[in-house]
Amino acid sequence: MIQLEKIYKWHNNGNNRVFILKDINLSIEEGAFVSIMGPSGSGKSSLLNIIGMLDEASEGNYRFLGQDVFQIKEKQRSELYKQNIGFVFQAYHLIDELTVYENIETPLLYQKIRTAERQSMVADMLDRFNIVGKKDLFPSQLSGGQQQLVGIARALIAKPKLLLADEPTGNLNSKQGEEIMELFKKINEQEGVTIIQVTHSEKNAAYGKQIINLLDGRIEKK
């Protein structure tokens, strides 16, 4: 599903290159559950953003579902992202001015799905995550755990093949965090959604079937 070859990411500081990622070679199969670990500043989020097409590498090759991501036009890349990738963030990234219902519906608006079908898909998600009673509330009226559930519902509504999660339980208490991780496990095992998560937590990382350790922008060899 994902092939990264000789991925480098740097920014220039005067005449010096400051490396964020160095020589990343990685292959991830469809249906995998991968945890990326490493200290702050090791390049975890940068790697996730490149996989999620939110950022480009400075050098290297990236193939996603057989497509050469860095070679295709931006419009094609945008379509590839919208149809296949869902993102869950530590800080939820919900839109404050929109209700729970409207936040979950947002990805479908970009896909030009008909109103009746959108309503049915959002209703299914609200039901699935037991948040029907919250649909008319705004993010500020929800707890952290509820906001993250809405974030996950939004990420899953368009039925992505790949779910990317950046410290998904970072702002939650341990019970909420465990519930979110159990939910990811279920999504991966029962629905076959490929999951890549960035985490500091060894307990959360253990939910993954594969753990990748980053240090100073490189994958640590076992």
C-alpha positions in Angstrom: 0.0 0.0 0.0 2.8 2.4 1.0 6.4 2.4 -0.2 8.8 5.1 1.0 12.3 5.0 -0.6 15.2 7.2 0.6 13.0 9.9 2.0 14.8 13.0 3.3 13.3 16.1 4.7 15.3 19.2 5.6 15.1 22.9 5.8 17.9 25.4 5.2 19.3 27.5 7.9 21.7 29.9 6.2 24.2 27.6 4.4 23.4 24.6 6.6 20.8 21.9 6.0 18.9 21.0 9.1 17.7 17.4 8.6 14.3 16.4 10.0 14.2 13.0 8.3 17.1 11.0 6.9 17.1 8.0 4.5 13.6 6.6 5.5 12.9 3.3 3.8 9.5 1.8 4.7 6.9 -0.5 3.3 3.5 -0.9 4.8 0.9 -3.5 3.7 -2.8 -2.9 3.5 -4.5 -3.9 6.7 -1.4 -3.1 8.9 -1.5 -1.3 12.2 1.8 0.5 12.6 2.9 2.5 15.6 5.7 5.1 15.2 7.6 6.0 18.3 10.5 8.2 19.3 11.4 11.2 21.4 10.2 14.7 20.6 12.0 16.1 17.6 12.7 12.7 16.1 10.6 13.4 13.0 7.5 11.3 13.8 4.9 13.9 12.9 6.9 15.0 9.8 6.9 11.4 8.6 3.2 11.1 9.2 2.5 14.4 7.3 4.5 13.1 4.3 2.6 9.8 4.3 -0.7 11.8 4.7 0.3 14.1 1.7 0.1 17.2 4.0 3.8 17.8 3.3 6.4 16.8 0.7 9.8 15.3 1.2 12.9 17.2 0.1 14.1 14.1 -1.7 13.0 10.5 -2.3 10.1 8.5 -3.7 6.7 7.7 -2.3 4.2 5.3 -3.8 0.7 5.0 -2.4 -1.7 2.4 -3.8 0.6 2.2 -6.8 0.6 5.9 -7.5 3.8 8.0 -7.5 2.7 10.7 -5.0 5.5 13.2 -5.7 5.1 12.9 -9.5 1.4 13.4 -10.0 -0.3 16.7 -10.3 -1.6 18.5 -7.1 -5.2 18.0 -8.1 -4.7 14.2 -8.5 -2.8 14.1 -5.2 -5.7 15.9 -3.5 -8.2 13.4 -4.9 -6.0 10.5 -3.8 -5.9 11.9 -0.3 -9.7 12.7 -0.1 -10.7 9.3 -1.3 -8.3 7.2 0.8 -7.0 8.9 3.9 -8.5 10.0 7.2 -6.6 12.0 9.8 -7.0 12.1 13.5 -5.1 14.8 15.5 -4.1 15.2 19.1 -5.8 18.6 19.3 -9.0 17.3 17.6 -9.1 20.1 15.0 -12.8 20.3 15.0 -14.4 23.5 13.5 -15.7 25.5 16.5 -18.5 27.2 14.5 -19.9 23.9 13.3 -22.1 21.5 15.3 -21.1 17.9 15.8 -23.3 16.8 12.9 -21.8 19.5 10.6 -18.2 18.6 11.6 -18.7 14.9 10.8 -20.4 15.8 7.5 -17.6 18.1 6.3 -15.5 15.5 4.4 -18.6 14.5 2.4 -19.2 18.0 1.2 -15.8 17.9 -0.6 -16.8 14.7 -2.3 -20.1 16.1 -3.7 -22.2 13.4 -2.2 -26.0 13.9 -2.5 -27.8 15.4 0.5 -29.9 12.3 1.3 -26.9 10.0 1.2 -24.9 12.4 3.4 -27.7 12.5 5.9 -27.8 8.7 6.0 -24.0 8.4 6.4 -23.8 10.9 9.2 -26.7 9.3 11.0 -24.9 5.9 10.8 -21.7 7.5 12.3 -23.6 9.3 15.1 -25.3 6.0 15.9 -22.1 4.0 15.8 -20.3 6.3 18.2 -23.3 6.7 20.5 -23.3 10.5 20.0 -26.8 11.0 18.5 -27.7 13.1 21.5 -24.7 15.4 20.9 -25.3 16.1 17.2 -26.5 19.7 17.7 -23.8 20.6 20.2 -20.7 22.6 19.4 -17.2 21.3 20.2 -16.8 23.7 23.2 -19.8 21.9 24.8 -18.1 18.5 24.6 -15.5 16.8 26.8 -12.1 15.9 25.3 -13.0 12.3 24.8 -16.2 13.3 23.1 -14.4 15.7 20.8 -11.9 13.0 19.8 -14.8 10.6 19.1 -16.2 13.2 16.8 -12.8 13.7 15.2 -12.5 9.9 14.5 -16.1 9.8 13.2 -15.2 12.6 10.8 -12.0 10.8 9.7 -13.9 7.6 9.0 -17.1 8.9 7.4 -15.7 8.8 3.8 -14.6 5.2 4.4 -10.8 5.7 4.0 -8.4 2.9 3.4 -5.8 4.5 5.6 -6.3 6.2 9.0 -3.4 8.4 10.3 -3.4 9.3 13.9 -1.0 11.9 15.5 -0.9 11.3 19.3 -4.7 10.5 19.2 -4.9 10.1 23.0 -2.4 12.9 24.0 -5.1 15.1 25.5 -7.2 12.4 27.1 -7.3 10.7 30.5 -6.2 7.1 30.6 -9.7 5.6 30.5 -10.7 7.7 27.5 -7.3 6.9 25.8 -7.9 3.2 26.3 -11.4 3.4 24.8 -10.0 5.2 21.7 -7.2 2.6 21.3 -9.7 -0.2 21.6 -11.8 1.5 18.9 -8.8 1.7 16.6 -8.1 -2.0 17.2 -11.7 -2.8 16.2 -11.6 -0.6 13.1 -8.4 -2.3 12.0 -9.4 -5.9 12.7 -13.0 -5.8 11.7 -13.0 -3.4 8.9 -9.5 -3.8 7.6 -8.6 -0.1 7.7 -4.8 0.4 7.7 -3.8 2.5 10.7 -0.5 4.4 11.3 -0.3 6.2 14.7 2.4 8.4 16.2 2.6 8.0 19.9 4.8 8.5 23.0 3.0 5.8 24.9 4.4 2.3 24.9 1.0 1.0 26.0 -0.7 2.6 22.9 2.2 1.6 20.7 1.6 -2.1 21.7 -1.8 -2.0 19.9 0.2 -1.8 16.7 1.3 -5.0 15.0 4.5 -3.3 14.0 6.4 -0.7 15.9 8.9 1.7 14.1 11.3 3.7 16.3 12.6 7.0 15.1 15.7 8.7 16.5 17.2 11.9 15.0 15.2 11.5 11.8 16.3 7.9 11.1 14.5 4.6 11.6 16.4 2.7 14.3 17.6 -0.7 13.2 16.7 -3.5 15.6 
